Amino acid sequence: MVFAEAGFRVVGIDLDETKVESLQRAESYVQDIPSEVLARLVSPDTGDGAVNGRLSASADFESLGHADAIIVCVPTPLSKTREPDISYIVSATDEIAKRLRPGTLVVLESTTYPGTTEEVILPRLQVAGGQTLTVGEDFFLAFSPERIDPGRTDWTVRNTPKVVGGVTAACTQAAGALYGSVVDQVVPVSTSRVAEMVKLLENTFRATNIALVNETALMCERLDIDVWEVIDAAKTKPFGFMPFYPGPGLGGHCIPVDPRYLAWKLKTLDYDARFIRLADEINLAMPMYWVNRVQDKLNQNAKPLNGSAVLVLGVTYKRDVDDTRESPALDIIEGLLNRGAQVTYHDPYARTLEADAYRLSSIGDSRLDDALRRADCVVIVTDHSNYDWEKVRDLASVVIDTRNALGKEKTLAPSITEP
């Protein structure tokens, strides 16, 4: 969108034809982009110099052969054994190599381990078309990590500094020129490896600090201390402290995944990333911790978890977004179901929820009040801003609040609520 608004002709390529067709109809499937804004860029060019017609979508890779710059933004998930899966990067690179034109700039934005750009992409492009090509002369190759925080409006593509690292100095210069035309600040670094490491450091920093505060919450429970009060007091220090908050576990496509890419790479170099491993262990254990809290609270009220009606509020990985990838709600619901609970959920951003072991649909908005009354326990997993927390407090008999959504001043009597 930003490139098209700046005057570039942009083609989005995706194997998911439903997304391609949606874009061709100027219907946005991304929450942060209104369809009416998209329509202004997708509709046919009127020839009057407006931005109309500058953005299109296709499932055909032939468009690569006409591009001056190609940005690779494919997924980089973890495998079932929690190891990096870069098969999408390899597949995309092979398609580019078949159609690489002289002078083309290729930029990888997909999060990956340090060395991927040089070790995986570069060799494939150097022999594109059966020729031996020189990077920095015949084509240009760089890495530039995406820095998108879904749902935010204060930090956007345009005003968030863009890190760029090329395989050669000329590659860095070319990629910097491209991004410099659409973002306010480009931050060049010496190599693509440095740029790859920047992204991993950013999200490993968050993952390990979240693990620290999650463990702090566990310690405060043992010590009979309100962890939220501790954090609120600690963050008044104007230096040397940055507040992080405990919760149901990590979610989204970055923070739970990216540190594992770094740990995997270091393992190949015979180094054990112990800090990352420990943080991963703590964060992965949080969903089951909350399942245990539900069971303990019901037991205190002379009810077994098996057969009890449990209502989960919010299943997306963060507030006010429609993304359920790696959401801790998935594991919490599975844990509850495995113990015999009768689980329902409500989320205004996720009307259906699929996991390996189950498929559920959100209860309707009109049924929410009745569901709150009938539930043996309500579990707040995602604190969407459009929930009426006062109503939740008034209607629910037992609440497990993983996000402190009710707040200290709204906390129920100790016998029927969690901090």
VOPAGU-2260 file (C-alpha; in pm, 1 decimal, decimal comma):
REM VOPAGU-2260
SITE   aa  ch    i         X         Y         Z
SITE  MET   A    0       0,0       0,0       0,0
SITE  VAL   A    1     276,6     244,6      95,5
SITE  PHE   A    2     475,6     172,9    -221,3
SITE  ALA   A    3     166,0     215,9    -439,0
SITE  GLU   A    4      76,4     542,7    -267,2
SITE  ALA   A    5     431,6     665,0    -335,9
SITE  GLY   A    6     383,6     608,7    -709,2
SITE  PHE   A    7     524,5     261,5    -768,5
SITE  ARG   A    8     345,4      -0,4    -973,2
SITE  VAL   A    9     300,4    -285,2    -725,8
SITE  VAL   A   10     200,2    -647,5    -786,3
SITE  GLY   A   11     126,6    -873,0    -491,9
SITE  ILE   A   12     184,4   -1242,7    -561,8
SITE  ASP   A   13      19,4   -1507,6    -343,7
SITE  LEU   A   14     -62,5   -1874,3    -391,6
SITE  ASP   A   15    -386,1   -1824,4    -197,2
SITE  GLU   A   16    -626,5   -1739,4    -476,9
SITE  THR   A   17    -896,4   -1626,6    -233,7
SITE  LYS   A   18    -665,3   -1344,6    -124,1
SITE  VAL   A   19    -579,2   -1258,0    -482,9
SITE  GLU   A   20    -945,4   -1245,6    -580,3
SITE  SER   A   21   -1025,8   -1037,0    -273,9
SITE  LEU   A   22    -760,9    -780,5    -369,1
SITE  GLN   A   23    -876,8    -773,9    -729,0
SITE  ARG   A   24   -1222,8    -683,7    -597,1
SITE  ALA   A   25   -1060,9    -416,7    -377,7
SITE  GLU   A   26   -1182,2    -596,2     -66,7
SITE  SER   A   27    -926,1    -585,9     211,5
SITE  TYR   A   28    -873,9    -897,8     423,5
SITE  VAL   A   29    -626,6    -712,2     647,5
SITE  GLN   A   30    -782,5    -546,9     949,3
SITE  ASP   A   31    -556,2    -240,4     944,0
SITE  ILE   A   32    -637,5    -150,8     581,8
SITE  PRO   A   33    -991,6     -27,3     500,2
SITE  SER   A   34   -1136,5    -152,2     173,0
SITE  GLU   A   35   -1219,5     201,2      64,1
SITE  VAL   A   36    -851,4     297,0      86,5
SITE  LEU   A   37    -750,8     -16,3    -101,6
SITE  ALA   A   38   -1007,9      54,3    -372,4
SITE  ARG   A   39    -845,7     386,1    -455,8
SITE  LEU   A   40    -525,5     202,0    -551,5
SITE  VAL   A   41    -673,9    -107,2    -716,8
SITE  SER   A   42    -938,4      47,8    -942,2
SITE  PRO   A   43    -848,3     104,5   -1310,3
SITE  ASP   A   44    -616,2     392,9   -1391,1
SITE  THR   A   45    -805,9     699,9   -1504,8
SITE  GLY   A   46    -501,4     850,8   -1670,0
SITE  ASP   A   47    -523,3    1172,0   -1470,7
SITE  GLY   A   48    -211,0    1104,4   -1263,4
SITE  ALA   A   49    -403,9     970,1    -965,5
SITE  VAL   A   50    -286,9     661,5    -782,4
SITE  ASN   A   51    -563,0     442,9    -930,1
SITE  GLY   A   52    -455,3     110,4   -1073,6
SITE  ARG   A   53    -111,4     105,4    -915,6
SITE  LEU   A   54    -179,7    -200,8    -701,1
SITE  SER   A   55    -275,5    -541,7    -837,3
SITE  ALA   A   56    -257,3    -903,9    -726,6
SITE  SER   A   57    -180,1   -1230,0    -900,8
SITE  ALA   A   58    -117,4   -1598,6    -836,9
SITE  ASP   A   59     108,5   -1607,4   -1144,1
SITE  PHE   A   60     483,4   -1582,1   -1087,6
SITE  GLU   A   61     539,7   -1441,4   -1437,5
SITE  SER   A   62     502,6   -1091,3   -1291,1
SITE  LEU   A   63     846,1   -1140,7   -1134,7
SITE  GLY   A   64    1004,8   -1115,1   -1476,9
SITE  HIS   A   65     889,3    -754,1   -1512,4
SITE  ALA   A   66     986,0    -629,1   -1167,1
SITE  ASP   A   67    1271,0    -392,0   -1088,0
SITE  ALA   A   68    1251,4    -481,6    -718,2
SITE  ILE   A   69    1117,7    -798,6    -554,5
SITE  ILE   A   70    1037,2    -814,3    -181,7
SITE  VAL   A   71     995,9   -1160,6     -30,0
SITE  CYS   A   72     748,3   -1165,9     261,3
SITE  VAL   A   73     663,8   -1536,3     290,4
SITE  PRO   A   74     593,8   -1715,4     621,3
SITE  THR   A   75     877,8   -1869,6     820,5
SITE  PRO   A   76     701,3   -2095,0    1073,2
SITE  LEU   A   77     838,6   -2363,2    1302,1
SITE  SER   A   78     809,1   -2729,7    1214,2
SITE  LYS   A   79     634,9   -2978,8    1441,2
SITE  THR   A   80     973,1   -3035,8    1606,3
SITE  ARG   A   81    1003,4   -2657,9    1665,6
SITE  GLU   A   82    1282,7   -2613,6    1413,5
SITE  PRO   A   83    1295,4   -2344,8    1140,2
SITE  ASP   A   84    1093,0   -2413,1     825,8
SITE  ILE   A   85    1237,1   -2200,9     545,5
SITE  SER   A   86    1076,3   -2399,8     266,2
SITE  TYR   A   87     865,2   -2097,7     165,2
SITE  ILE   A   88    1179,7   -1886,0     125,4
SITE  VAL   A   89    1344,0   -2155,7     -87,8
SITE  SER   A   90    1033,4   -2194,1    -305,9
SITE  ALA   A   91     998,3   -1819,0    -360,8
SITE  THR   A   92    1369,5   -1782,3    -438,3
SITE  ASP   A   93    1356,6   -2059,5    -698,5
SITE  GLU   A   94    1067,9   -1884,2    -872,7
SITE  ILE   A   95    1263,6   -1557,2    -872,2
SITE  ALA   A   96    1575,4   -1729,0   -1009,3
SITE  LYS   A   97    1381,2   -1852,7   -1313,0
SITE  ARG   A   98    1289,5   -1495,5   -1405,4
SITE  LEU   A   99    1568,1   -1274,4   -1266,3
SITE  ARG   A  100    1644,8    -977,0   -1490,4
SITE  PRO   A  101    1977,3    -786,3   -1490,2
SITE  GLY   A  102    1979,7    -509,7   -1231,2
SITE  THR   A  103    1693,2    -650,1   -1022,2
SITE  LEU   A  104    1691,2    -584,0    -649,2
SITE  VAL   A  105    1576,7    -873,3    -427,8
SITE  VAL   A  106    1499,7    -807,7     -60,4
SITE  LEU   A  107    1406,4   -1069,1     197,3
SITE  GLU   A  108    1179,2    -943,8     476,2
SITE  SER   A  109    1078,7   -1281,5     621,2
SITE  THR   A  110    1221,9   -1336,5     968,4
SITE  THR   A  111    1489,7   -1602,4     964,3
SITE  TYR   A  112    1821,5   -1707,2    1115,3
SITE  PRO   A  113    2141,2   -1508,6    1047,6
SITE  GLY   A  114    2302,0   -1622,2     724,4
SITE  THR   A  115    1987,2   -1718,0     533,2
SITE  THR   A  116    2019,3   -1440,8     274,8
SITE  GLU   A  117    2380,5   -1529,5     194,9
SITE  GLU   A  118    2364,0   -1906,6     243,8
SITE  VAL   A  119    2023,0   -1991,6      93,5
SITE  ILE   A  120    1914,2   -1713,2    -142,8
SITE  LEU   A  121    2246,2   -1590,7    -284,4
SITE  PRO   A  122    2368,0   -1924,5    -429,5
SITE  ARG   A  123    2036,2   -1978,6    -607,0
SITE  LEU   A  124    2033,4   -1632,2    -764,5
SITE  GLN   A  125    2399,4   -1646,5    -867,5
SITE  VAL   A  126    2319,3   -1922,6   -1115,7
SITE  ALA   A  127    1984,3   -1784,2   -1232,4
SITE  GLY   A  128    1910,4   -1863,2   -1594,6
SITE  GLY   A  129    2210,6   -2095,6   -1620,2
SITE  GLN   A  130    2452,9   -1801,5   -1598,9
SITE  THR   A  131    2705,5   -1705,8   -1335,3
SITE  LEU   A  132    2588,8   -1370,8   -1198,0
SITE  THR   A  133    2777,6   -1131,9    -970,5
SITE  VAL   A  134    2590,0    -995,3    -670,5
SITE  GLY   A  135    2622,2    -619,1    -639,6
SITE  GLU   A  136    2669,3    -585,3   -1016,0
SITE  ASP   A  137    2431,3    -810,5   -1210,3
SITE  PHE   A  138    2170,1    -817,0    -934,9
SITE  PHE   A  139    2131,9    -680,8    -582,6
SITE  LEU   A  140    2038,7    -871,9    -267,0
SITE  ALA   A  141    1954,6    -748,1      82,9
SITE  PHE   A  142    1765,7    -825,5     402,3
SITE  SER   A  143    1530,1    -579,3     571,1
SITE  PRO   A  144    1324,8    -699,2     869,4
SITE  GLU   A  145     957,9    -606,8     882,0
SITE  ARG   A  146     856,7    -400,1    1183,2
SITE  ILE   A  147     479,2    -410,6    1183,9
SITE  ASP   A  148     278,7    -411,3    1505,4
SITE  PRO   A  149     -79,6    -500,9    1404,8
SITE  GLY   A  150    -345,3    -270,2    1540,9
SITE  ARG   A  151    -113,4      26,2    1601,7
SITE  THR   A  152    -174,2     360,9    1439,4
SITE  ASP   A  153     104,8     563,8    1600,8
SITE  TRP   A  154     389,7     363,7    1444,1
SITE  THR   A  155     329,2     280,1    1078,7
SITE  VAL   A  156     532,8     155,5     784,3
SITE  ARG   A  157     622,4     512,1     696,6
SITE  ASN   A  158     746,7     646,0    1030,7
SITE  THR   A  159     906,5     327,8    1170,0
SITE  PRO   A  160    1283,6     327,2    1098,6
SITE  LYS   A  161    1372,9      62,5     837,2
SITE  VAL   A  162    1686,6    -146,8     889,6
SITE  VAL   A  163    1858,2    -251,7     566,0
SITE  GLY   A  164    2160,6    -478,0     522,2
SITE  GLY   A  165    2293,1    -581,5     182,0
SITE  VAL   A  166    2520,9    -866,3      79,1
SITE  THR   A  167    2751,6    -596,7     -62,1
SITE  ALA   A  168    2776,2    -221,3      -7,9
SITE  ALA   A  169    2611,5    -164,5    -346,1
SITE  CYS   A  170    2324,4    -392,1    -240,7
SITE  THR   A  171    2274,7    -192,8      79,1
SITE  GLN   A  172    2272,1     128,4    -122,0
SITE  ALA   A  173    2016,7      -5,3    -370,2
SITE  ALA   A  174    1782,2    -137,9    -100,1
SITE  GLY   A  175    1823,7     183,2      98,8
SITE  ALA   A  176    1723,7     386,2    -204,9
SITE  LEU   A  177    1411,3     176,3    -253,7
SITE  TYR   A  178    1290,4     198,4     106,3
SITE  GLY   A  179    1405,7     557,5     140,3
SITE  SER   A  180    1139,5     653,5    -112,1
SITE  VAL   A  181     859,2     538,7     118,1
SITE  VAL   A  182     986,4     552,8     479,2
SITE  ASP   A  183    1109,0     846,7     683,1
SITE  GLN   A  184    1432,0     687,0     804,2
SITE  VAL   A  185    1649,6     409,7     663,9
SITE  VAL   A  186    1903,2     251,2     901,0
SITE  PRO   A  187    2180,7      87,1     693,5
SITE  VAL   A  188    2390,6    -185,7     855,4
SITE  SER   A  189    2707,5    -349,6     731,8
SITE  THR   A  190    2574,6    -688,7     619,1
SITE  SER   A  191    2258,9    -887,9     565,3
SITE  ARG   A  192    2361,2   -1106,3     862,5
SITE  VAL   A  193    2353,8    -802,4    1090,3
SITE  ALA   A  194    2007,5    -706,6     964,7
SITE  GLU   A  195    1882,5   -1063,0    1020,0
SITE  MET   A  196    2021,4   -1058,2    1374,8
SITE  VAL   A  197    1856,8    -722,1    1446,8
SITE  LYS   A  198    1511,8    -872,0    1401,4
SITE  LEU   A  199    1591,7   -1173,1    1617,0
SITE  LEU   A  200    1734,7    -955,3    1894,1
SITE  GLU   A  201    1424,6    -734,0    1895,8
SITE  ASN   A  202    1186,6   -1025,5    1944,4
SITE  THR   A  203    1415,5   -1233,0    2165,6
SITE  PHE   A  204    1437,3    -928,9    2393,0
SITE  ARG   A  205    1059,9    -927,7    2419,5
SITE  ALA   A  206    1023,3   -1303,6    2458,8
SITE  THR   A  207    1281,1   -1330,9    2736,9
SITE  ASN   A  208    1144,5   -1031,7    2926,3
SITE  ILE   A  209     792,1   -1168,8    2900,9
SITE  ALA   A  210     924,4   -1498,2    3035,9
SITE  LEU   A  211    1086,9   -1311,1    3324,1
SITE  VAL   A  212     765,7   -1134,0    3418,7
SITE  ASN   A  213     563,0   -1454,3    3374,8
SITE  GLU   A  214     794,1   -1628,5    3621,0
SITE  THR   A  215     770,1   -1325,4    3847,7
SITE  ALA   A  216     392,2   -1372,1    3846,7
SITE  LEU   A  217     439,5   -1734,8    3953,6
SITE  MET   A  218     674,3   -1627,8    4232,8
SITE  CYS   A  219     438,1   -1354,5    4349,8
SITE  GLU   A  220     157,5   -1609,7    4372,0
SITE  ARG   A  221     370,8   -1821,3    4605,6
SITE  LEU   A  222     458,0   -1511,3    4809,9
SITE  ASP   A  223      96,0   -1387,0    4822,0
SITE  ILE   A  224     191,7   -1063,3    4643,6
SITE  ASP   A  225      -6,1    -884,6    4369,7
SITE  VAL   A  226     229,9    -893,0    4070,5
SITE  TRP   A  227      36,8    -614,1    3896,4
SITE  GLU   A  228      90,3    -382,1    4191,2
SITE  VAL   A  229     460,5    -468,3    4187,0
SITE  ILE   A  230     490,2    -382,4    3816,8
SITE  ASP   A  231     293,1     -58,5    3852,6
SITE  ALA   A  232     525,9      54,3    4130,2
SITE  ALA   A  233     844,2     -57,5    3954,1
SITE  LYS   A  234     761,8     128,2    3632,5
SITE  THR   A  235     761,0     460,6    3817,0
SITE  LYS   A  236    1140,8     438,2    3808,1
SITE  PRO   A  237    1240,6     673,3    3525,1
SITE  PHE   A  238    1550,1     475,4    3425,0
SITE  GLY   A  239    1677,7     118,8    3416,3
SITE  PHE   A  240    1333,5     -47,6    3401,1
SITE  MET   A  241    1091,9    -124,3    3120,0
SITE  PRO   A  242     752,3    -271,2    3212,6
SITE  PHE   A  243     645,5    -605,4    3070,0
SITE  TYR   A  244     328,5    -782,4    3177,2
SITE  PRO   A  245     242,0   -1144,7    3253,3
SITE  GLY   A  246     -31,6   -1320,5    3063,8
SITE  PRO   A  247    -162,8   -1648,8    2926,4
SITE  GLY   A  248     149,0   -1715,5    2716,2
SITE  LEU   A  249     310,4   -1591,8    2396,3
SITE  GLY   A  250     116,2   -1548,6    2072,6
SITE  GLY   A  251     147,3   -1417,9    1720,2
SITE  HIS   A  252     374,9   -1518,5    1435,4
SITE  CYS   A  253     692,2   -1349,2    1565,5
SITE  ILE   A  254     768,7   -1353,4    1935,8
SITE  PRO   A  255     701,1   -1725,0    2000,2
SITE  VAL   A  256     891,5   -1821,2    1682,3
SITE  ASP   A  257    1185,5   -1588,5    1621,3
SITE  PRO   A  258    1401,9   -1680,6    1923,8
SITE  ARG   A  259    1383,0   -2044,9    1814,9
SITE  TYR   A  260    1540,9   -1950,3    1480,7
SITE  LEU   A  261    1835,0   -1795,4    1662,4
SITE  ALA   A  262    1869,2   -2088,7    1903,3
SITE  TRP   A  263    1860,0   -2336,1    1614,2
SITE  LYS   A  264    2134,0   -2151,0    1424,3
SITE  LEU   A  265    2355,4   -2139,1    1730,4
SITE  LYS   A  266    2299,9   -2509,5    1790,1
SITE  THR   A  267    2454,4   -2576,1    1448,2
SITE  LEU   A  268    2759,5   -2386,8    1578,2
SITE  ASP   A  269    2774,0   -2607,0    1889,7
SITE  TYR   A  270    2639,6   -2334,5    2118,5
SITE  ASP   A  271    2349,1   -2380,8    2359,1
SITE  ALA   A  272    2133,3   -2065,7    2378,8
SITE  ARG   A  273    2036,4   -2141,8    2738,0
SITE  PHE   A  274    1860,3   -1812,8    2805,8
SITE  ILE   A  275    1635,1   -1854,9    2502,3
SITE  ARG   A  276    1566,9   -2217,8    2590,2
SITE  LEU   A  277    1467,4   -2129,8    2945,9
SITE  ALA   A  278    1243,8   -1841,1    2834,5
SITE  ASP   A  279    1075,5   -2069,8    2581,9
SITE  GLU   A  280    1015,5   -2329,0    2852,4
SITE  ILE   A  281     852,7   -2074,8    3086,0
SITE  ASN   A  282     633,7   -1916,0    2819,5
SITE  LEU   A  283     519,8   -2249,5    2676,2
SITE  ALA   A  284     412,0   -2361,1    3023,8
SITE  MET   A  285     185,3   -2061,5    3088,2
SITE  PRO   A  286    -131,8   -2190,8    2915,2
SITE  MET   A  287    -131,8   -2506,7    3127,3
SITE  TYR   A  288     -67,2   -2297,8    3437,6
SITE  TRP   A  289    -395,0   -2114,6    3371,2
SITE  VAL   A  290    -579,0   -2440,9    3302,2
SITE  ASN   A  291    -463,9   -2554,9    3645,8
SITE  ARG   A  292    -586,4   -2227,9    3796,7
SITE  VAL   A  293    -931,0   -2287,0    3648,2
SITE  GLN   A  294    -940,1   -2635,9    3792,9
SITE  ASP   A  295    -819,3   -2520,5    4136,1
SITE  LYS   A  296   -1073,0   -2238,3    4149,9
SITE  LEU   A  297   -1360,7   -2467,6    4058,1
SITE  ASN   A  298   -1243,1   -2718,0    4320,1
SITE  GLN   A  299   -1253,2   -2441,6    4579,8
SITE  ASN   A  300   -1618,1   -2397,1    4485,2
SITE  ALA   A  301   -1684,5   -2772,4    4516,6
SITE  LYS   A  302   -1701,7   -2825,9    4138,4
SITE  PRO   A  303   -1490,6   -3053,3    3918,6
SITE  LEU   A  304   -1347,5   -2920,3    3592,8
SITE  ASN   A  305   -1480,8   -3231,5    3419,8
SITE  GLY   A  306   -1831,1   -3138,6    3303,4
SITE  SER   A  307   -1812,6   -2772,4    3404,8
SITE  ALA   A  308   -1912,8   -2498,3    3161,4
SITE  VAL   A  309   -1613,1   -2276,6    3086,5
SITE  LEU   A  310   -1647,3   -1960,0    2877,7
SITE  VAL   A  311   -1327,8   -1819,3    2724,0
SITE  LEU   A  312   -1332,2   -1445,6    2647,3
SITE  GLY   A  313   -1098,2   -1350,5    2363,6
SITE  VAL   A  314    -895,1   -1599,6    2159,3
SITE  THR   A  315    -677,4   -1382,8    1933,3
SITE  TYR   A  316    -312,4   -1348,2    2030,0
SITE  LYS   A  317    -340,9    -980,3    2126,1
SITE  ARG   A  318    -598,8    -713,4    2195,8
SITE  ASP   A  319    -811,0    -576,5    1912,4
SITE  VAL   A  320    -661,0    -782,7    1628,5
SITE  ASP   A  321    -810,8   -1072,3    1431,9
SITE  ASP   A  322    -502,6   -1296,5    1429,7
SITE  THR   A  323    -512,3   -1627,4    1618,6
SITE  ARG   A  324    -171,4   -1757,1    1507,9
SITE  GLU   A  325      18,8   -1915,0    1799,3
SITE  SER   A  326    -245,5   -1773,2    2036,4
SITE  PRO   A  327    -216,5   -1916,0    2388,2
SITE  ALA   A  328    -596,4   -1944,5    2383,7
SITE  LEU   A  329    -558,8   -2244,6    2152,8
SITE  ASP   A  330    -358,7   -2437,8    2412,5
SITE  ILE   A  331    -576,7   -2320,6    2701,9
SITE  ILE   A  332    -892,5   -2441,5    2527,5
SITE  GLU   A  333    -731,9   -2772,8    2434,1
SITE  GLY   A  334    -615,8   -2821,2    2793,4
SITE  LEU   A  335    -965,3   -2751,9    2924,5
SITE  LEU   A  336   -1125,6   -2986,8    2672,3
SITE  ASN   A  337    -877,6   -3262,4    2755,9
SITE  ARG   A  338    -990,3   -3241,7    3119,0
SITE  GLY   A  339   -1355,8   -3275,3    3026,6
SITE  ALA   A  340   -1467,7   -2911,5    3041,7
SITE  GLN   A  341   -1760,2   -2794,9    2827,2
SITE  VAL   A  342   -1585,3   -2505,9    2653,1
SITE  THR   A  343   -1741,0   -2218,6    2462,0
SITE  TYR   A  344   -1577,7   -1893,6    2358,5
SITE  HIS   A  345   -1658,7   -1543,4    2246,9
SITE  ASP   A  346   -1439,0   -1318,4    2038,2
SITE  PRO   A  347   -1564,2   -1036,0    1813,8
SITE  TYR   A  348   -1253,7   -1071,2    1593,4
SITE  ALA   A  349   -1248,0   -1451,2    1552,7
SITE  ARG   A  350   -1580,5   -1606,9    1463,9
SITE  THR   A  351   -1432,5   -1953,4    1412,3
SITE  LEU   A  352   -1137,9   -2124,6    1576,0
SITE  GLU   A  353    -957,1   -2427,6    1440,8
SITE  ALA   A  354    -685,8   -2637,5    1601,1
SITE  ASP   A  355    -556,2   -2989,5    1548,4
SITE  ALA   A  356    -790,7   -3131,3    1812,3
SITE  TYR   A  357   -1106,5   -2921,1    1776,6
SITE  ARG   A  358   -1311,9   -2669,7    1581,8
SITE  LEU   A  359   -1530,5   -2414,6    1759,4
SITE  SER   A  360   -1744,1   -2114,9    1667,6
SITE  SER   A  361   -1780,5   -1800,0    1873,1
SITE  ILE   A  362   -2111,6   -1759,3    2051,7
SITE  GLY   A  363   -2316,8   -1472,6    1914,3
SITE  ASP   A  364   -2292,3   -1127,1    2066,1
SITE  SER   A  365   -2658,7   -1142,9    2167,7
SITE  ARG   A  366   -2591,9   -1456,7    2371,8
SITE  LEU   A  367   -2288,9   -1324,2    2559,4
SITE  ASP   A  368   -2472,2   -1196,7    2868,2
SITE  ASP   A  369   -2654,4   -1526,0    2913,6
SITE  ALA   A  370   -2329,3   -1720,2    2860,2
SITE  LEU   A  371   -2158,5   -1511,8    3129,0
SITE  ARG   A  372   -2436,6   -1595,5    3374,0
SITE  ARG   A  373   -2445,1   -1966,8    3293,7
SITE  ALA   A  374   -2071,0   -2034,8    3292,4
SITE  ASP   A  375   -1922,2   -2213,9    3590,5
SITE  CYS   A  376   -1603,1   -2022,1    3513,1
SITE  VAL   A  377   -1513,5   -1735,9    3276,8
SITE  VAL   A  378   -1151,1   -1720,0    3156,1
SITE  ILE   A  379   -1031,2   -1383,5    3023,1
SITE  VAL   A  380    -756,7   -1465,6    2771,9
SITE  THR   A  381    -759,6   -1161,3    2541,8
SITE  ASP   A  382    -860,5    -822,3    2681,8
SITE  HIS   A  383   -1029,7    -666,5    2377,2
SITE  SER   A  384   -1113,7    -301,7    2436,7
SITE  ASN   A  385   -1478,4    -342,6    2332,0
SITE  TYR   A  386   -1561,1    -577,7    2619,9
SITE  ASP   A  387   -1763,2    -430,4    2905,3
SITE  TRP   A  388   -1553,0    -548,3    3197,5
SITE  GLU   A  389   -1795,9    -410,0    3454,0
SITE  LYS   A  390   -2063,6    -633,5    3304,2
SITE  VAL   A  391   -1828,9    -931,4    3310,2
SITE  ARG   A  392   -1763,9    -865,9    3676,6
SITE  ASP   A  393   -2132,9    -834,5    3755,3
SITE  LEU   A  394   -2262,2   -1133,5    3557,4
SITE  ALA   A  395   -1989,7   -1394,9    3601,1
SITE  SER   A  396   -1976,0   -1604,3    3917,0
SITE  VAL   A  397   -1611,9   -1716,3    3884,6
SITE  VAL   A  398   -1349,5   -1531,4    3678,5
SITE  ILE   A  399    -993,4   -1626,9    3593,0
SITE  ASP   A  400    -831,8   -1308,6    3461,3
SITE  THR   A  401    -504,5   -1376,6    3277,9
SITE  ARG   A  402    -464,5   -1013,0    3165,8
SITE  ASN   A  403    -569,6    -811,1    3471,5
SITE  ALA   A  404    -855,7    -682,8    3255,0
SITE  LEU   A  405   -1079,5    -629,7    3556,4
SITE  GLY   A  406    -809,9    -425,8    3723,3
SITE  LYS   A  407    -719,2    -409,9    4089,1
SITE  GLU   A  408    -993,3    -160,7    4169,9
SITE  LYS   A  409   -1251,6    -392,7    4005,5
SITE  THR   A  410   -1138,0    -720,9    4156,4
SITE  LEU   A  411   -1411,3    -947,6    4290,1
SITE  ALA   A  412   -1409,7   -1105,4    4631,7
SITE  PRO   A  413   -1108,2   -1335,1    4670,4
SITE  SER   A  414   -1328,5   -1644,0    4682,6
SITE  ILE   A  415   -1451,4   -1605,4    4325,3
SITE  THR   A  416   -1187,5   -1422,6    4124,5
SITE  GLU   A  417    -824,1   -1425,7    4026,9
SITE  PRO   A  418    -592,9   -1122,3    4025,9
